[in-house]
């Protein structure tokens, strides 16, 4: 699926215009592609499908956060410096989604686990829950 050399590019479109990356996106009227999330970054709580990326984006301005599927709830990991504001915003998000507050759980962490590229290590967070994936 990915080109490693000019020879790979010369082979042409062997994927028939589709590359299964797990990304979700859309093409606008100008032909620009926008990636808006990942297929596996959704959770279903109380019958409601919720984008974990959307929840994370709504909380990101408050401070470092990571949002994962906890099975029966959405778990929001945050650093202690933003505890009060995070809890308030999580309650607001639950209200907007018309979800019981029990659908969200907030957990403080001294630091969020990061991959070598600086991105959140969601696998480590879900592994700590006894769940694999993300």
N, C-alpha and C positions, 0 to 999 in steps of 0.2 A: 503493500500500500504506500510506503514512503520511498522516495528516491534517495539513494545513497551516493549516486554519481551521475554524470552526464549520460552515461550509457543507459541508466535506468530511465531517464527522461526520454531518451530517443525511442524507447519501446512503445511509447504512446499510451493511450488510455486503456489499460487492461482491466480496469475496474468498472468499465462502462458508465462512467460519470458518477459513481457512488463509492465513497470511502467510509466504511463503518467505523467511526471514531467514538461514538457514544455522545457526541456533542449535539445539542439542540440549537437551531438557529433559523434564520429566515433571510431571504434575498429581497432587498428593497427595490423600488421602481427604477433606480439607477444601476441595478445589477450588483450592488455591494452586499457582501455576506456578513451577517452579524451573528455571532455566537452568543446565546443567551443563557446557556446552562448545560447540564449533563443529564443524560437519560436516567442514570442511577441516582441522581440527587433529588429524589422525591420521597415523601413519606405520606402514609395514609393514616390519619388519626380521626376517629369518630366518623368514618365514612367520607372524609374530606381529603382530597389529594393536595398536598402542599409542597411547593418548591422550596427545598432547603436553601438553594442559592438566593431566592427572593427574601427569605427570612434573614439570611446572613447579610444581604445588602442593606436591609432596613436597619440592622443593628451595627453595621460596620463603622458608622460615623461616631459612635459612642466610644469605641475602643476595639482592640483585637478580639474577634469572636470566631468560633467555629461551630457550625450547626450540623448535627448528624441525626440519622434515624435511630431512635432507641427502641424500635419495635412497637411498643404501646404509646410512645410519646416522642416528641421532638426534643432533643437535648441540645441546649445552648451552653457551650463552654466559653468562658470569658476570664479575663484577668481581674484580680481582686480590686484594682483601682476603679473599675467601672461598675461595681456590683449593684449599687442602688439604682442607677439609671438603667442598667440592663434589665433588672427585674421589672421595673416600671414599663419599659418598652416591650418586653415579652408579654406582659399582661395586656398591653394595648393591641398587640398583634393578635393575640388569642381572641380578644373582643371583636376586632375587625373581621376575623375569620369565622366568627360565631362558633368558636370551639371552646369547650370547657378548659379552664386553666390547667386542669390535670393533663391536658394534651401536650403541655410544655414543661420541661424541667430545666432549671438553670444550675450550672456547676462551675465553681471557681477553680482555676488552675493558676499556679504561679507563672507558668509560661505555656503557650500552646505549642504542641509538637510540630516541627517544621521538617520538610524534606530538604535535601541539599540545595534545591533551586529556590528555597525561600517560601514555597507554598505550604499550606496547612497539610499535615500528614493525617488525612481522614482515616486511613486504614489503621493507624495506631490508636486513634480514638475509638473506632468501632471495635477493634480487638480488645480494648480494655473493658468493653461491655459484654464480651463473649460472643460478638457477632463478627462475621467476616464480610468484607466488601467495601462499598462506597466508591 
